[in-house]
Amino acid sequence: MKILVTGGAGFIGSNLVDALAVNNTHEIIVADDFSTGSRENVAQHAANPRVRVVALDIRDKYAVREIMRGVDVVYHLAVQCIRVSIRDPYLVHDVNATGTLHLLTAALDENVKRFVYCSSSEVYGTARRVPMDEEHPLVPTTPYGASKLAGETYARSFYLTYGLPVTIVRPFNTYGPREHFEGPYGEVIPKFVVRALNHAPLVIFGDGTQTRDFTDVSDTVRGLIAAGECDTLVGDVVNIARGQDVNLRDLAQIVLDTLPDSQSAIEYQAPRPGDVLRHFADISKAKRVLGFEPKIEIRQGVKRYVDWLMRSEFDPREMLSQEKLRNWE
Ligand SMILES: NC(=O)c1ccc[n+]([C@@H]2O[C@H](COP(=O)([O-])OP(=O)(O)OC[C@H]3O[C@@H](n4cnc5c(N)ncnc54)[C@H](O)[C@@H]3O)[C@@H](O)[C@H]2O)c1
């Protein structure tokens, strides 16, 4: 099978490519504009002739049409992120919504056998009830969430109108190796870990009672692949998450427990615009339809992330200076 992974040089995308390449049976095209992802994230496949890394901007509909030739399955992950959406909603709309439309149109023309749209729990907005199943109201709080929902709505409409075999996956907050730590792209777990390693304060925006359903990237990737292989989910949507909410105070403490030599304190700053207050997934549909079982709980996942960072070529001190220099929040 020929598989196209958009955003394949990013955090989740590169972990997905690793998993898809394990059996060496598929031809994989990694398409990315490297705006936030990097070639290093997929450099481990450089010697594999079945994995091709291609520079592509999904806003270019002619280039998208070209790359789609002969593709059987699409995992569409390319995205511009939530913090960028606060200051530049047009850019984020162009990539996340219009870019998705370009991919859907090209996939339809090429008779693609499965189009997996990687959506986000951000389409729900703050939880109105928990746990949040797939029928939870869709009230995104940020332009990012709105753009992800627009992509989702286009994807579903291509199934309903043209019969394109689309599956929508809604991952919740995902963490793990290669997650961004820097500036507006930086996510809370790598930021906390980098700060704790440098004895710098762990900064929480708001009072720290906000929760997220933190999911290890290995679980998210297994969920994405299972959803992409499941015929029952064609034209349908599924949550992928750990199925447990953790508040940010507890998360900070877990990081400090994992790094007991750290002298970091927890510091509270004003809440950020649009931040959701609570996310807690109901994953019973994924369990029932996909047999999905998340394997990594949060303490274990944070420990795995720290271990990976220690083995990587990253210098935590250098990481902190990048994080601070480009920290716009
Ligand atoms: N990280 C999470 O916690 C999380 C949670 C839920 C859903 N998701 C979804 O998972 C997917 C991947 O997210 P991620 O966290 O790996 O983000 P990421 O920023 O690491 O990856 C996105 C990739 O898209 C690429 N990209 C950006 N603009 C592009 C363009 N115009 N053309 C081509 N490529 C472009 C970037 O270079 C990057 O490699 C996204 O669809 C996101 O909405 C992520």
The ligand as a Gaussian input file, in Angstrom:
#p B3LYP/6-31G(d) Opt

LIG

0 1
 N       -0.149000      17.187000      19.979000
 C       -1.355000      17.014000      20.496000
 O       -1.525000      17.011000      21.728000
 C       -2.550000      16.810000      19.606000
 C       -3.785000      16.530000      20.208000
 C       -4.886000      16.336000      19.393000
 C       -4.771000      16.375000      18.028000
 N       -3.564000      16.649000      17.463000
 C       -3.486000      16.673000      16.002000
 O       -2.431000      15.819000      15.595000
 C       -1.852000      16.307000      14.392000
 C       -0.357000      16.435000      14.549000
 O       -0.083000      17.336000      15.605000
 P        1.365000      17.488000      16.244000
 O        1.183000      17.756000      17.672000
 O        2.217000      16.362000      15.807000
 O        1.828000      18.851000      15.573000
 P        3.224000      19.232000      14.897000
 O        3.229000      20.727000      14.831000
 O        4.352000      18.569000      15.587000
 O        3.092000      18.613000      13.454000
 C        2.436000      19.282000      12.412000
 C        3.288000      19.145000      11.183000
 O        2.607000      19.799000      10.099000
 C        3.584000      20.482000       9.341000
 N        2.930000      21.583000       8.626000
 C        2.502000      22.762000       9.109000
 N        1.985000      23.517000       8.127000
 C        2.076000      22.776000       6.976000
 C        1.724000      23.011000       5.628000
 N        1.174000      24.171000       5.234000
 N        1.971000      22.030000       4.720000
 C        2.544000      20.866000       5.107000
 N        2.914000      20.588000       6.363000
 C        2.665000      21.538000       7.294000
 C        4.610000      20.973000      10.353000
 O        5.871000      21.270000       9.784000
 C        4.664000      19.794000      11.320000
 O        5.665000      18.871000      10.944000
 C       -2.557000      17.612000      14.080000
 O       -3.543000      17.397000      13.118000
 C       -3.174000      18.024000      15.410000
 O       -4.335000      18.805000      15.235000
 C       -2.452000      16.871000      18.226000

